[in-house]
């Protein structure tokens, strides 16, 4: 493993950091989240047009830059540093990789180039707020998390058309269309995304499976798709807007034109979600590291300037020790995030690396943001202070992607630490399982 970044990777980081310092200060962030879209659309077009940010990890054949998870993670570290409100995670980290992995050639050609160019945005719709489960970060994603049985979650069914041709070899008549119905909450950028990649349950009890579908949120005339209702939700972290998405018999297209909807398609969907989860965990970990480093940097600058008892409070040894501990934690989380991105890019398959890096980064951001509020004193407790942008991001990201102890437990299971379990869940030695779990949670 070569830990040194290439000249191109360093240039991506430098260019993005310089642009965001000019266009994405705390006051500009607050102004952007107050808009109906929840982000600065002009800045997003600039990031897409000049830097190719949404297509950074997409192949050049589909309008992307042809880079990989490492470059995308470096970009996310810089957007996290600025707490950038933008549809980057939903578009480039979640939806586009799934379309690339599961979509047919016609679907890729139609969707990926405009996503890479920033002309369209996209997101992943998972019912029940179970994003971490769908991405296999807190447990296996081979169950009925999308909506087991005949009700609940999001259901998909084939709707026969009167003009449909006779059934094909897969048992589906040419001309039949997929219809989705159900509801999902806490969907990232769900109120503005142009393309929804929806994880839906189909097959009833006997052939229960989860498949991935593409839904165009707007028609050619710009009107909302029939049956689709989207409502922006109130969130503590306004820099990561979320929405409730209701699907009332909405027309959808199964990702993978040649998929019959059988077991192979379901296994492919689960595998694609898990692979996307590994990259997403690395990118989100890097984003949290960027936010933590910026919060720490702002705090260090503050303790150098604020005086108490005739000297800067940063001169007190107790304050120095607290900041030193935070610095070590940030550097450790950065190393874990970089390693997870390298592993996700094919450096070395490492089960659980993404979940473990994400757990460490979220925990670090939580600790740094809390100390930032404390060390800024009375001003740090006001909502208007920049420290709260990072504090809210830490709290809400763990609710969305964690909790941390489940991320660690999943990483431990994938690493085989609990391989000695019996059928009843017991481990040889009796106390081994509780001790192992306590170690994971510590």
N, C-alpha and C positions, 0 to 999 in steps of 0.2 A: 504493500500500500504506500503510495506517494502522497504525503500529507500536504505538499506544497500546491498552491493554486496556480493555474495557468495564467498567462497574461490576459487572455480573453475573460476568464472568470473574475480577475481583479478589476478589469475594465467595467464589467457589468455592475459590480458592486459600487465602484467609484461614481459612475455616471448616474446610477439610480439614487445614490445618497445625495449627490449634489442637487439633483432636480427636486427631490422631496424636501430638502432643507429650504429651498426657495418657495415651494408651492404647498407645503403641508405642515405648517406650524400648528401649535395648539389652537389658536384662534381660528385658523382656516379649517381645521378639523371640525370644530364645533359648528362653524357655519355650514359645512358640507352635510353633516348629519341632520341638520334641520331642514334640508330640502326634501321634496317628496320622494326622490330616488334614494336618498340616504347617503349619497356620495357626490363628489365633484365630477360631473360628467365630462367637462372640458379637460380636466386633468387626466381622467381615464382615457380619453381619446388621444391625448398627448403621449401617455405611457404606452398605448397600443401602437400608435402611428410612428413615433420616433424610436422607441426602444423595443417594440415587438414583445411586450411583457406577457400578454395572454398566450402567445404562441411559442414561448421560450422553449418548452419541452416537447413541442410537436414536430414531427418530421417535416423536412423542407418540401416534400411532395404535397403536403396539405397546407402550405403557406407558413409553416413554423420556422423556427430558427435551427432546429435539429439538435438542440442541446439535451441535457438529461436532468435527472432529479437533483444533482448537485448544484447546477446553475439555478434551477428553480428555487431550491432551498436558500441559496445566497440572496436571491431577489426577495424572498419572503422575509429574510432577516432584516433587510433594509426597510421593507414596508412595515414590519413590526416595530422597528425603531421609531418610525413616524406615526405609528398607530393609524395607518392609512385606511380610511373607509373606502373600499372599492370591491367590485365583484371578482377579485383575483382568485380567492380560494375556491369559490363555487365554480368559476369558469375553468381556470387552468389546472387546478389541483384535483377537483372532484369529477366534474362532468366530462371535460374533454378527454381525459385518459380512458374513461369508460366507453365513450363513443369510439375511440381509436381501437380499443381492445375488443369490443363486442359488435360494433356496427358493421354492416355490409359495406362494400365499396361505394355503392350509390349514396348511402347515408354519410359515410366519411367525406365524400367529395362535396356533398351538399352542405354539411354542417361545419366541418373543421376549418376550412379557409376563412369564412366570415367570423368564426370564433377567434382564430389567430389574429385577424386584422382588427379585432375590437368592434366590428360591426354588429355582432350579436354577443349576448352574454348568456350564461347557462348556469345551472345548479343541479344538485342531486336532491331528490325528494324521497325522504325515508319516513314512513309513518311512525307515530308514537314517540318522536324525538329520539329514536334509537340509532343515531348516526354512528356512534362508536361501535355498536353491535354489528351494524351492516358492514362496516369496514374491517371487521374481525379484530378490533383493537382491545376489546374488553371480554371477548369470548368468541367461540366459533359462530360463524354466520350461516350455518347450514340448517337452521331451524325455521320455524314459522314466524319469525320476527316481523315480516311484512304484513301479517294479518292471517293468522291461522283459521281454519274452518271456513264457513261460508259468510261470516260477517266480521267486521272490525278491520282496522288497518286500511289498506288499499287493495281492492279486488280487481282482477282483470278477467274479461270473458270475450269470447269471439261472438260477434254479432253478425248473423247471416244477412246477406244482401239479396234482394229479390232477383237481381240479374247475375248472381254468382254462378260460376262455372262448376261442373261436377267436382267432387272431392279429389284431391291429389293423393299421392302415395302416403303422405303424412296424415291424412284424415282431415285436412282443411280444404275447404272449397276456395278456389281462386276468386277473389273479390270480397271475401269475408274480412271484416275489420275488427281490430281489438278496441274494446271500450273499457274505460277505467272509472271506478267509482270508489269514493272513500275520502279520507281526510288525513292531512299531515300537518303537524305544528313544528315550530322552531326550524323552519326551512331557511337556510342562509340565502339572503337576497331573493327570496321566493316571490316577492311582490314586483320585482322588475325584470327577472330573468326572461329572456326570449325563448330559450329552450329548456325544458324540464326533462331531466333523466329520472324516470320514476321507477322505483322498486316496488313491484306489485305482486300479490299472491294470486295464484290461479290453480285450478285443478281440483278444488274441493278436498274432501278428506282422503279419498282413495289415491289421487295423483297430486298431492300437495307439493307445490314448488314455487320458488320466487324467480321472476323474470325481470328484465330491464326493458323499459319502453321509453321512446322519445315522444315528447309532446311539444308541439309548437304553441306557445302561449298566445300568439297573435296571428290573425289571418292576414292575407295579402292587403286588406284594406286597413290594417292597423287595429281592428277591433279584437277584443278578447275572444279566445276560442270558445265555442258554445259549450256551456256546462262548466267552465272553469271560473272559479271565484278565488281571488287572492286578497288577503288582508294583512297589512303590515302590523306586527305586534309590538307592543311596548316592551322595551328591553333595557336593563340597567346599562349594558354596554351598547351605546348607540352607534359606535363605530363598526359594529358587526350586525347590520340590520337583519331581522328575521321576519318570517311571515307564516300565516296559516293558509294552506292551500287546500281548497275543496274541489274535488273532481266529481262531477255529477253526469255520468255517462259521457265522458270526454273521449273523443277519438284519439287513438295512439298508434304508434308504429313499433313493433317489436324490434329491438336492436339485433341486427343480424338477419338479413333478408332471407337467408337460406335455412334459418332455424325453424324447426317444426314445433317448438314449444315443449319438447319432451324432456327427459332426464338430462340429456347432453346439454341442452340449452340452460337448464337450471344449474348444472355443475359449472358451466362456463360463466354464468353470472356470479356465482359465489366466488369463483377463482378470480375473476376480474375485480370484484369488490375488494377482496383481500389484498391483491396486488396494488390496487389504488390506495388502500389503507396504509400499506407500508410506506409509499411515497408521501401520502398526505400527512402521516405522523411525523416524518422527517421535516417536511416543510412547515408544519404547524409548530414543531419544536424549535426550528430555527427562527420562526416569527416571534415566539415567546422569548427566545434568547435575545433577539434584537430589542424587544420592548424592555426586558430586564436590564440590559446594558445601558440603554438610554435613561431609564429611571434612576439607575445607580449613578450615572454621570451627572445628571441634574442634581442629585442629592449631594454628591461630592462638591460640586460647585457651590451649593448653598452653604454647606458647613464651613467652607473656606471664608465665606463673606459674613455670616452671621456671628456676632460677638456676644459673649456672655462672661460676666466677671472680668471684663477688660481684655478678653482674648477670643479669637475665633473658636467656635465650639469644636471645630475639626482638630484643634490642638489637644483636646482631651483624649487620654488614652482609651477610655471606654468607648468613645465614638469611633476611634480609629480601629479598634478591635472588631466592632460590629461591621464596619465597612469592609474590612479585610476579609471577614468571613463571607460576606456577600460577593465580593470579587472572586473568591475561589469557587463559590457555587456557580457563578455565571460562566466561568471558564470551563468548569467541568460539564455543565449543561451544553455549552457550545461544542465541546469535543464529542459528546454523545450524539448531538444533532448532526454534525458533519459525518460521523461514522454511519449513522442510520441512512443518510442521503447517499453516501458512497455504496453502502450495501444494497439499497433499493435500486441503484443504477447498474447493478450487475457486478459490483466489485467482489462481493462474496455473499451468497444467500445466508442470511442470519435471522432465523425466526425469532421474533420478539424484539429485535433491535429498535424498530420504530416505536413500539408501545413503550419500551423502557426509556428511550430518549424523550418521548413526549411527556411521560410521567415526571422525569427529572426536570425538564424545562418548565412545565406548569408549576411544579413545586417551587422552583427557583424564582419564577416571576411572582408568585404569591408572596414569598418571603421578602423579595426586594421591594415590591410595591408597598407592602405593609410598613417596612422600615422607612421607606421614602416619606410616607405620610407622617410617621412618628418624628423623624428627624427634621422635617420642615416645620415642626411646632404647630402653633395655632393656625397659621396660614395653610398648612398642609391638610387641615380638616375641613376646609371649605370646598364645596363642590366645584367651584370655578377654577381651582388650582390644577395645573397640568398633571400633578401626581395622581389625581383620581382617574385620569384616562387609563393609566396603567393598572391601577387598582381594580377598576371595573373590568378591564380586559382579563385580568388574572382570575377574578371570581367567576365570570361568565364562561370563559373557555373551559374551566374545570367542570362546570355543570354540563356543558355541551359535549365534552369529549372524555370526561373521566367517569368516576372519581379516580384519583391517582392510584389508590391501592388496588383497584381493579385492573388498571393498565399494567401494574407491576405483577399482579397475580397471573394475568394472561401471558406476559413475557416469561414468567417462571414455568408455566405449563408448557409453553412451546419449547422451552429449553430442556424440558424433561426432568425438572426437579421433583415432580410428583409422579414419576413413572412407576413407582412401586406401589401405587394404590391398588387395593383389592376391589372386588365388586361392590362392597358396601362403603367404599370411600376411605377405608382405614389404611394406614401405612404401617409397614413392619416397624416395630419398635414403639408403637402406641402413641407416644408423644411427638413423633417426628412431624406429623402433618401440622399440628398447631404451632410447633416451633418454626417450621418452614414458612407458614403463613405470616407469623409475627415478623419474621425476618424480611419478608417481602413488603409488609406494610410499614416497616420502620423507616 
